[in-house]
Amino acid sequence: MFGETLGAIPDLTWGAVAMMAVALLLVYLGLARKYEPLLLLPIGIGVLLANLPAAGIAEEDGFLGILRKVGLDNELFPLLMFLGVGALTDFTPLLQNPTTVLLGAAAQFGIFAAIMAALLLGWDLNNAGAIGIIGSADGPTTIFVSTQLADPDLWGPIAVAAYSYMALVPLLQPPIMKLLTTRRERQVKMPYPSRAASYKARILFPIIVIILASLVAPKAAPLVGMLMFGNILREAGVVERLAKASQNELINVTTIFLGLAVGSTMTADRFLEPHTFGIFALGLFAFAIATVSGVLLGKIMYLASGRKINPLIGAAGVSAVPMAARVAHSVGQESDSDNWLIVHAMGPNVAGVLGSAIAGGVVLGALL
């Protein structure tokens, strides 16, 4: 059916029409519903352009084909995105409470749970690894890993699933958080950090992370290196022009090109397949397990600390920054309007960014 042409317009198939509808849906979700608009809008337009009949813009020598070749085939765009993300990220909450790094690590269990589920459902090892990385809740990491592991026809569905679930954090996480915690646990008020992170600590931290990450997971070195380099630009205080360029022009231009390039991979013959629905189902499973594992470790830390740590902050271990931290804060306020968790939730939230990059490197190292 999808391969049949419409008689009135040469080269226009029912599949192309269906993909144009998908493109308009992505644009609608980005503009009207404000679900990750910075990525869903460019992706939607990329899908639309790639499915125009006889336009040729998505062919290898077309504009979108060149973007794919330059930015996706060699992982350039995800790395530039991570440079900008690092320049925008404040690791101070993590430095003030280093134990929250455990929560960021626990949330990565969703990746490996989804990989095992994908293998059980018959996916081959490389594609299973690429699908599982959706559980990182980190778009650049997902694209970086999937473009090296997955078949090209899976790049688009994996990226769209990752950004869709990141946008749906306020809908997906609260039911899980409330199911796994008691009202008393959600009401725990955590004391504000007593000291600020020093300039020396804020400079040494990214340098140490680069070295350790390259030793633990060498394949993660490009992602972690760009993330931490961006953070050094932010914290240095002597390269304001570079920091601002990374936070604004660089990440904005890269976001546009990355979205268009990913969208251009979503043609009818690639996207309108049963495996697309399987990817979205496994992505949802990965995201749910990531939230569950973060909250459960939060409950363990709640007990180990003598009921001084609110387990809700464990859900912020997924690296959807800063949305996951805001969700943990809002759920806590539902139980006690005077409970301010946002500062504490940002610790595991930024730890999740690091954790997802390292987890991605572990997956790549094991499979490549």
N, C-alpha and C positions, 0 to 999 in steps of 0.2 A: 504493500500500500504506500509506504513512505517514499518508495522509489519512483512511483508513478508521477508523470508530469501533468500539469494542468494545461489543457489544450490551448487556452487563450493566450498564455504567456510562455514562449519557448524557454526551455531549461529550468523552469520553475517547478519544483516537485512538491508533493505534499509534505515530505520531510523538511524541506527548507521552510515551508510555511509554519510547520510546528515549531521549528527552532526560532523563527522570528517571534512567535508567541512566547517562547521561553525567554528570549532576549527582552521583550517588553515587560515580562513579569519581573525579571531581575531589575530593570530600570524602575519599575513601580515600587518594588521593595526598598530600593535605595532612596528614591525621592520621597515617596508618600509615607512609607513606614519607617524610614531612616534606619534600615538595617544595613550596617557597614556601607554607607553610601560612597565612601571614598574608593572602595574596590568594586562593589556590585554595579555601580553606574558604568565605569569603564569596561568591566567584563561584559555587561549587557550590550553595550554598544559594539564591543568586539564580536560578540555572537551575531548581532544583527548584520554587521558588515561582512562577516565570513560566510553568511548564508544568502546574501544577495545573488540572484541568478546572473551568471556570466560576468560578474564584476571583476573577478580575478585578484581582488585585493588581498585574499588570504593565501594565494599561491606562493610558492617558494620565492619567486622574484617580485612579489607584490609587497606593499608596505607592511602589512601584518606578518607576512612570511619573513621579511627581513628582521622585524622585531623579535620574532620567535628565535630566529637563528642567532641573533646578537645577544639576546637577553635571557632566553630560557634554555637553549641547548647547551650553553656553557655556564649556567647558574649565575650570570652577572646581576640580573635584576634583584633576586632575593638577597644577595650579598649587599648591594647598595641600599636596599630597604633596611637591612639590619644595621648598617652604618647610621642611617637616620634614626632608627629606633633607639640605638644606644645614645645618640646625642639628645634624645628626648627623655631618657629614663633616669630617674633619680634613685640610686641604690641606697640612699641614706637609711630608709626604714629597715632594710636588711642588715646593714652594718650596725644599727642600733640594737637589733635583736637577731643575732646570727642563727639562733636555733630554728628560726622560721624557714631556713633553707631546707630543712627536713620536709616541711609541708610542700614546698615546691617540687621536691624530688618525689614525694609520695604520689602526687597527682599525675606523674608520668606513667604510672602503672596502667593507665587506660590505653596507652599506646601498645603495650605488650599483650594486654588482654585482647585487644582487637586483632592483633596479628595472629594470635592463636585461634580466635574465632574464624578469621578469614581462611586460615589453613584448613580448619575443620569443614568449612563450606566449599572447599575445592579450589581456592585460588592458589596459584603458584607462589613460591616463597617471596620473590621480589615484589610482585604486585601486592601480596599480603602486607609486606613491610611498608609499602607506600601508602596503602589504605589505613593501616594502623596509626600512621603519623598524624592523621586527622585529630587523634586524641590529644595532641600537643596543644590544641587550641591556639596555634600560632601560624598565621598565613605564610610568611616568608619561609619558615622552617618546613612547612608542609610542601610548598612548591620546590624548595631546594632538594628535598629528599625524593619527592615523587618524580621529578624530571630525570633523576639518575637511576631510579629503580623501576618505575612503572612503564607499561606500554604507552606510547604517545596518545592513544585514544582515551586513556584514563586521566590524563593531566587535568583537563577541564573539569570533569565531574568531581575529582578529588579536591581541587582548589575551591570550587563553588560550595561543596559540602563543608569544607573547613571554615570558610568565611560566613556561611549561613549559620552554622552552629555557634560561632563566635558572636554573631549578632543576636542570637536567641538566648544568650546567657541569662538575661533577666526572666525568661520564661522557663528555661530548662532546669536551672539550678535550685531555685527556692523550694520546690516540692521535695527534692532529694534531701536538701539540708534540713527541712522541717521533719521529714520522716526519720532521719537518723539522730536527731538531737531532741533533748527535752527542753521545755520552757526554761527550766532552771539553768541549764547549760547555755542557752541563748542569751540569758540575762547577765552573764558574767561580764563585769567591767574590768578591763585591763588597764593598769596604770600607764601613763604616758612615759616614754623613754626619759631617763633622768639626765642623759648627756647627748650632746650632738656629735656627729661624726666629724673628726678633724680633717683638715685639708690633706694632710699626709695620708690618712686612711683612705680617703676618697680617690687619691691618685694611685696608691699602691694596690688597692683592691682590683681594679681592672687588669693591671699588669700581672698580678699573681694568678688571676683567673685564666688569663691567656696561656700562661705557662702550664698550669695544672691541667687545664682542659686538653691541651695538645698532648700531654702525657697519658691521660686517662682515655681519651677518645680522639685520636688524631684526625679522624674524618670530620670532627666537629670544629676543628681549628679555623676554617674559613668563616663559619658563622659566628663563633664566639669571638674570633679576632676582630671582625668588623663591628660587632656589637660593643665590645670593650674599647675599641679605638674611638668609636663615636662617643662613648661615655667619657673617655679621657679628654676629648675636645670640649665636652660640656663642662667638665670639672676643672680644667687647667686654668681658666681665667685669663689666659694671655693670647688666646686664638679665637676671639669672639667672632670674627668674620667667618672662620671655618665652622665654628659651632652653629652659628645661625644659618649658614648655607646648608649644612647637613640637616638641620631641623626644619628647613623650609624648602628652598629651591630643589635640592637634591632629592629629598624623599617625595616631594610632590610630583616632580617630573617622572621619577621612577615608578610611582604609584600609577600614573596614567599609562605609561608604556607597559608595565607588568599586567595591568588589567586588560588592556587591549590584546596583548599577546596571549594571555590565558584564554580569553574569550574566543580568539580566532581558532583555537583547537577544538571548539565545540560545534562541529558540523553534524548534520543529521546522521550520516553514516557512522559517526563515532559516539554520539550522545544518546540517540534513540535506540538503546539496547537494554535488555533486562539487567545487565550487570550494573548499569547506572543506579538503579534502585537499590541494588545490593550494597553499592558503595555508600549511599546515603544512610542505609540502615546500619551498616557497620560503623560509620562515622558517629552516628547517634549513640551507639553502644559504647564506643571509645570515650566519648565525651561524658557519658553517664558514669562509667567506671572511674574516670579521672576524678570526677567530683566526689564519688563515694569514697575512694581511697584517701583523698585529701581530708575529708571530714572525719573518717575513722581514725586516721593518725592524729587529727586534732583532738578527738575524744581521749585517745591514749595520753597525749600531752596534757590534756585537762586534768586527768587523774594523777599523772606523775608530778604535776606542778602544784598539787594540793588545791585543785579547782581554781587556779589563777589564770588559765589560758582558755579563751572562748573557742570551742571547737569549730565555730562557723568560719573562722579565718582559714581553716584548712581547705575550704572550697575555693578560696582565692588562689590556691596553688596552680590552677590552670592559668596559662599565660595570656589570657585575654585582658590586657592591661588598658585602662584601669577598671574596665567594666566589672570584672569578677570581684574586685575589692569593693566596689560600690554596692554590688549585690549582697555581699556578706554584711556590709554595714547596714543596708536597708532591712535585711531580715532580722538583724539584731535589734534594730529600732522598733520593729513590730512588736517585740516582746518587752522592750523598755525604751521609751522615747529619749531617755537621757544617756543611752549607751552609744558611745562614739567609737566604732571599730575601724573606721577607714584608715587611720594611720597604721594600726597593727596589721590590717589585711594587706596593705601595700607591701609588707615584707615578703610574705609567701608569694604574692603576685609577681613581683619582679624576680624572685627566685625561680618562679615557674618559667620565665623567659629564658633564663640560663639553663634550667633543667630540660626544657624542650629542645634547645640547641644541642646539648650534650647527648640527650637520648637519641636525637636524630643522627648524631655522629656515631653512636654505638650501633644503631641499626645499619647504617651504611658500612661501618667497619666489619660487621658480621656477615653482610650479604654480598659485598663487592670484592 
